[in-house]
Amino acid sequence: MQGDEGSGYSSSMPAIPTGPYAALQHPNFRRYIVGLFAFTLAVQIQGTVVGWQIYELTRDKLALGLIGLAEALPFIGFALYAGHVADRHDRQRIAVTALVVLVFCSVALLVLPLVLPHAPRRVTTLIYVTIVVSGVARSFLQPARQALGQELVPRALFHNAVTWRSGAWQLAAVIGPALGGALYALGGTLYAYAGDALLVVIGLLAIASIDHRSTNTSDHTEDIGESLAGGLRFVFKQPILLSALSLDLFSVFFGGATALLPIFAAEILHVGPQGLGLLRAAPAVGAVVTSLIIVHRPPFARAGRTLAFAVCGFGLFTIAFGLSTSFWLSVAMLALAGASDMVSVSIRSNLLQTVTPTHLFGRVSSVNSVFVGSSNEIGMFESGVTAQLLGTVTSVVLGGVATLGVVAVIFRRNRALWRLGRIQDLSELPAERPAA
């Protein structure tokens, strides 16, 4: 297995702490978590408010799907190159630069309704343009930030660090939508986007305060095409990793109902923007509770089977949500779907971080970002199109059924994933280092 030096963490540092809070004992990792939490909180506020704002401006189901497409296309388009950059330059500096761009995007969303109060079409168009720019920035932020997180703790703490990282993300996802709905109800887009911009600035300052220098350097002679292919080649040569990423891609692509929550809140459950905030927060509530359970228990002994049951649960709870006409039952089903998804995220993230060498992590992370970006943002577009053609409830139910079909196909084709045991017991997978 890869040693601590291979993880980018200096072996000359003090003895590695133990226990459920071990990763948090590293000051740089604490700053990292604060930055991640603040930025994710901002993203959740923005996502809630943008969805409601676009639906109020257009009353068009397809317009909600276009929000995801506007972010996904530039995100995916730049993702592989962004991974190459993250493996060739200082990852902290890349993350800080991307966050600066995202601050400007948040400010743009804040001022657009103020400077164009009587031009809803122009405001809608410029919101989409801002989302496109934020998608490009996020494509560079994602691999750099994830690779930076791997460097801040020793390999022995990867499982613990991933769980805290996922838990912090999910906790922000609990608070963010409800806070976004409350701010919108209190002061409209002005209050909501002001809070969004402030939180992105806090995230920027936290990441900038990390006292760390990435171990990778820019003095490589490898051709950029070969470098970009390196991450793809690594993923496609690892059947278990490829199947796990594919499972996430297709299950969330078909099973994600997030894009349609404004319609459920307005037309099916009749709960308004405050209710929308609770609906958006519900999956993260389930995920946070689950992450607290995971961090206090040993790693999964049968990770493959656990992954299969978790994704099946996600599909079943999505179907139940789509059929529900009760607000609190809908909240409960979304929370259970979020709990199932958290188990899946924990297993997949630990697998990715454990088997990927540090010198490839930016590029492999960017490949993962393509999978995740495809499943989330393009899945939002798919949901919008399906809802427009077949109806909102039918779209969600069929998505959940398709998720169950994806689980059956992937685990039937890759029995090794089903038999996967403790991820921490995996040996380092072979990978060629690029020529220096």
Order of alpha helices (4+ residues) and beta strands (2+ residues): alpha-alpha-alpha-alpha-alpha-alpha-alpha-alpha-alpha-alpha-alpha-alpha-alpha-alpha
